[in-house]
Amino acid sequence: MKVIVQRVKESSVSIDGHVKGHIEKGYMVLVGFCEGDNQEIIDRIVDKIIHLRVFEDEQGKMNLSLKDVNGSILSISQFTLYADCRKGRRPSFITAAKPDVAIPLYNYFNQRIKDSGIYLETGVFGADMKVSLINDGPVTIILDSQDICK
């Protein structure tokens, strides 16, 4: 599982010209799954995301979590996080989980965020989405279950 976490002032996702989801302060996350990902891995990643201390405190230090600032999450499925560009010029996505595996994992990921008390908006798995954001900082964190769940 790979997740790109971007701290945002606001973010939205549109499908066919209509806004599907919009958040103010919080994270826009791109989420990708590979074969072998499971609910245990998702639980650990969700815990990491909601407790990352990357929001500024009164002294201007990154010391507050998403929960501390009452932030939100815009979750976007993103199989291209598993692009393999080592050979040639056309990426291979062979390690990305197939939809029959990834869709239930993505739904579980989003439900775990909701269960933690975080306000959540989402895109639509497999849709042609237009994502916009105002990155705050910018602060961008890459989480990979290969590093976190060893």
Contacts in CASP RR format, 6 or more apart in sequence:
PFRMAT RR
TARGET T0000
AUTHOR 0000-0000-0000
METHOD contacts of the structure
MODEL  1
MKVIVQRVKESSVSIDGHVKGHIEKGYMVLVGFCEGDNQEIIDRIVDKII
HLRVFEDEQGKMNLSLKDVNGSILSISQFTLYADCRKGRRPSFITAAKPD
VAIPLYNYFNQRIKDSGIYLETGVFGADMKVSLINDGPVTIILDSQDICK
1 31 0 8 1.000
1 32 0 8 1.000
1 33 0 8 1.000
1 34 0 8 1.000
1 37 0 8 1.000
1 41 0 8 1.000
1 42 0 8 1.000
1 45 0 8 1.000
1 105 0 8 1.000
1 143 0 8 1.000
1 144 0 8 1.000
1 145 0 8 1.000
2 31 0 8 1.000
2 32 0 8 1.000
2 34 0 8 1.000
2 81 0 8 1.000
2 82 0 8 1.000
2 142 0 8 1.000
2 143 0 8 1.000
2 144 0 8 1.000
2 145 0 8 1.000
3 29 0 8 1.000
3 30 0 8 1.000
3 31 0 8 1.000
3 32 0 8 1.000
3 45 0 8 1.000
3 49 0 8 1.000
3 81 0 8 1.000
3 142 0 8 1.000
3 143 0 8 1.000
3 144 0 8 1.000
4 29 0 8 1.000
4 30 0 8 1.000
4 78 0 8 1.000
4 81 0 8 1.000
4 140 0 8 1.000
4 141 0 8 1.000
4 142 0 8 1.000
4 143 0 8 1.000
5 27 0 8 1.000
5 29 0 8 1.000
5 49 0 8 1.000
5 52 0 8 1.000
5 140 0 8 1.000
5 141 0 8 1.000
5 142 0 8 1.000
5 143 0 8 1.000
6 27 0 8 1.000
6 28 0 8 1.000
6 29 0 8 1.000
6 133 0 8 1.000
6 135 0 8 1.000
6 138 0 8 1.000
6 139 0 8 1.000
6 140 0 8 1.000
6 141 0 8 1.000
7 26 0 8 1.000
7 27 0 8 1.000
7 54 0 8 1.000
7 55 0 8 1.000
7 135 0 8 1.000
7 136 0 8 1.000
7 137 0 8 1.000
7 138 0 8 1.000
7 139 0 8 1.000
7 140 0 8 1.000
8 23 0 8 1.000
8 25 0 8 1.000
8 26 0 8 1.000
8 27 0 8 1.000
8 28 0 8 1.000
8 74 0 8 1.000
8 133 0 8 1.000
8 134 0 8 1.000
8 135 0 8 1.000
8 136 0 8 1.000
9 24 0 8 1.000
9 25 0 8 1.000
9 134 0 8 1.000
9 135 0 8 1.000
9 136 0 8 1.000
10 22 0 8 1.000
10 23 0 8 1.000
10 24 0 8 1.000
10 25 0 8 1.000
10 133 0 8 1.000
10 134 0 8 1.000
11 22 0 8 1.000
11 23 0 8 1.000
11 26 0 8 1.000
11 28 0 8 1.000
11 74 0 8 1.000
11 131 0 8 1.000
11 132 0 8 1.000
11 133 0 8 1.000
11 134 0 8 1.000
12 19 0 8 1.000
12 21 0 8 1.000
12 22 0 8 1.000
12 23 0 8 1.000
12 74 0 8 1.000
12 131 0 8 1.000
12 132 0 8 1.000
12 133 0 8 1.000
13 19 0 8 1.000
13 20 0 8 1.000
13 21 0 8 1.000
13 22 0 8 1.000
13 74 0 8 1.000
13 76 0 8 1.000
13 121 0 8 1.000
13 122 0 8 1.000
13 123 0 8 1.000
13 129 0 8 1.000
13 130 0 8 1.000
13 131 0 8 1.000
13 132 0 8 1.000
14 20 0 8 1.000
14 129 0 8 1.000
14 130 0 8 1.000
14 132 0 8 1.000
15 123 0 8 1.000
15 124 0 8 1.000
15 127 0 8 1.000
15 128 0 8 1.000
15 129 0 8 1.000
15 130 0 8 1.000
16 128 0 8 1.000
17 130 0 8 1.000
20 121 0 8 1.000
20 122 0 8 1.000
20 123 0 8 1.000
20 124 0 8 1.000
20 129 0 8 1.000
21 74 0 8 1.000
21 121 0 8 1.000
21 122 0 8 1.000
21 123 0 8 1.000
22 74 0 8 1.000
22 121 0 8 1.000
23 71 0 8 1.000
23 72 0 8 1.000
23 73 0 8 1.000
23 74 0 8 1.000
23 119 0 8 1.000
23 121 0 8 1.000
24 71 0 8 1.000
24 72 0 8 1.000
25 69 0 8 1.000
25 71 0 8 1.000
25 72 0 8 1.000
25 136 0 8 1.000
26 66 0 8 1.000
26 69 0 8 1.000
26 71 0 8 1.000
26 72 0 8 1.000
26 73 0 8 1.000
26 136 0 8 1.000
27 49 0 8 1.000
27 66 0 8 1.000
27 71 0 8 1.000
27 72 0 8 1.000
27 73 0 8 1.000
27 74 0 8 1.000
28 73 0 8 1.000
28 74 0 8 1.000
28 76 0 8 1.000
28 131 0 8 1.000
28 133 0 8 1.000
29 49 0 8 1.000
29 73 0 8 1.000
29 74 0 8 1.000
29 75 0 8 1.000
29 76 0 8 1.000
30 76 0 8 1.000
30 78 0 8 1.000
30 81 0 8 1.000
31 75 0 8 1.000
31 76 0 8 1.000
31 77 0 8 1.000
31 78 0 8 1.000
31 81 0 8 1.000
31 106 0 8 1.000
31 109 0 8 1.000
32 77 0 8 1.000
32 78 0 8 1.000
32 79 0 8 1.000
32 81 0 8 1.000
32 82 0 8 1.000
32 96 0 8 1.000
32 97 0 8 1.000
32 102 0 8 1.000
32 106 0 8 1.000
33 79 0 8 1.000
33 96 0 8 1.000
33 97 0 8 1.000
33 101 0 8 1.000
33 102 0 8 1.000
33 105 0 8 1.000
33 106 0 8 1.000
34 82 0 8 1.000
34 95 0 8 1.000
34 96 0 8 1.000
34 97 0 8 1.000
35 95 0 8 1.000
35 97 0 8 1.000
35 101 0 8 1.000
36 97 0 8 1.000
37 97 0 8 1.000
37 101 0 8 1.000
37 105 0 8 1.000
37 145 0 8 1.000
38 105 0 8 1.000
39 105 0 8 1.000
39 108 0 8 1.000
40 149 0 8 1.000
41 145 0 8 1.000
41 149 0 8 1.000
42 105 0 8 1.000
42 108 0 8 1.000
42 109 0 8 1.000
42 112 0 8 1.000
43 112 0 8 1.000
44 145 0 8 1.000
44 148 0 8 1.000
44 149 0 8 1.000
45 109 0 8 1.000
45 143 0 8 1.000
45 145 0 8 1.000
45 148 0 8 1.000
45 149 0 8 1.000
46 109 0 8 1.000
46 112 0 8 1.000
46 113 0 8 1.000
46 116 0 8 1.000
48 143 0 8 1.000
48 148 0 8 1.000
49 66 0 8 1.000
49 73 0 8 1.000
49 113 0 8 1.000
49 143 0 8 1.000
50 65 0 8 1.000
50 66 0 8 1.000
50 67 0 8 1.000
50 113 0 8 1.000
50 116 0 8 1.000
50 118 0 8 1.000
51 65 0 8 1.000
51 66 0 8 1.000
51 67 0 8 1.000
52 65 0 8 1.000
52 66 0 8 1.000
52 141 0 8 1.000
53 62 0 8 1.000
53 63 0 8 1.000
53 64 0 8 1.000
53 65 0 8 1.000
53 68 0 8 1.000
54 62 0 8 1.000
54 64 0 8 1.000
54 65 0 8 1.000
54 139 0 8 1.000
54 141 0 8 1.000
55 62 0 8 1.000
55 63 0 8 1.000
55 64 0 8 1.000
55 65 0 8 1.000
55 66 0 8 1.000
55 68 0 8 1.000
55 69 0 8 1.000
56 62 0 8 1.000
56 63 0 8 1.000
56 64 0 8 1.000
57 63 0 8 1.000
57 64 0 8 1.000
62 139 0 8 1.000
66 73 0 8 1.000
66 118 0 8 1.000
67 116 0 8 1.000
67 118 0 8 1.000
71 118 0 8 1.000
71 119 0 8 1.000
72 118 0 8 1.000
72 119 0 8 1.000
72 120 0 8 1.000
72 121 0 8 1.000
73 113 0 8 1.000
73 118 0 8 1.000
73 119 0 8 1.000
73 120 0 8 1.000
73 121 0 8 1.000
74 120 0 8 1.000
74 121 0 8 1.000
74 122 0 8 1.000
74 123 0 8 1.000
74 131 0 8 1.000
74 133 0 8 1.000
75 106 0 8 1.000
75 109 0 8 1.000
75 110 0 8 1.000
75 113 0 8 1.000
75 120 0 8 1.000
75 121 0 8 1.000
75 122 0 8 1.000
75 123 0 8 1.000
76 122 0 8 1.000
76 123 0 8 1.000
76 129 0 8 1.000
76 131 0 8 1.000
77 102 0 8 1.000
77 106 0 8 1.000
77 123 0 8 1.000
77 125 0 8 1.000
77 126 0 8 1.000
79 93 0 8 1.000
79 96 0 8 1.000
79 97 0 8 1.000
79 102 0 8 1.000
80 91 0 8 1.000
80 93 0 8 1.000
80 96 0 8 1.000
81 96 0 8 1.000
82 93 0 8 1.000
82 95 0 8 1.000
82 96 0 8 1.000
83 91 0 8 1.000
83 92 0 8 1.000
83 93 0 8 1.000
84 91 0 8 1.000
84 92 0 8 1.000
84 93 0 8 1.000
84 94 0 8 1.000
84 95 0 8 1.000
85 91 0 8 1.000
85 92 0 8 1.000
96 102 0 8 1.000
97 105 0 8 1.000
99 125 0 8 1.000
99 126 0 8 1.000
102 125 0 8 1.000
103 125 0 8 1.000
106 125 0 8 1.000
110 120 0 8 1.000
110 122 0 8 1.000
113 120 0 8 1.000
114 120 0 8 1.000
123 129 0 8 1.000
END
